[in-house]
């Protein structure tokens, strides 16, 4: 389940869950800031949590658009001790503004999906979730799920991508 319920007072509550299956793959959650730095570059940084919600590491990186128009992100994941654990890279898709049909990720947010890679840049897992980035860029956030050891399974519908 991946649901956000918006309340009348402009607050929101997010619910994220997954089914535990055997054989069990390591999996968990991630959440943090998705915004722009002082140079206008897209950045993200956040916490890497296990399936119980305990912080077991951190991730940080950049996002933007390639010359061909592809929306991409890349970064790294480190343990809570500061040891390098792997790379993250993938794609994000802004939600379209229905009023003009243009992508407006600064207001509406969107979705991201990607791969988790080891130091040799071999795919070892998958990640995905959603982001929101208000116009001021300071209160933007992302939240999502990750899993390692079962990269042939999708985290959510549409999560498979041969470019990872």
Secondary structure by P-SEA (a helix, b strand, c coil): cbbbbbcccccbbbbbbbbbccccccccbbbbbbccccccbbbbbbbbbcccccccccccbbbbbccccccccccccccccccccccccccccccccccccccccccccbbbbbbbbccccccccccccccccccccccccccccccccccccccccccccccc
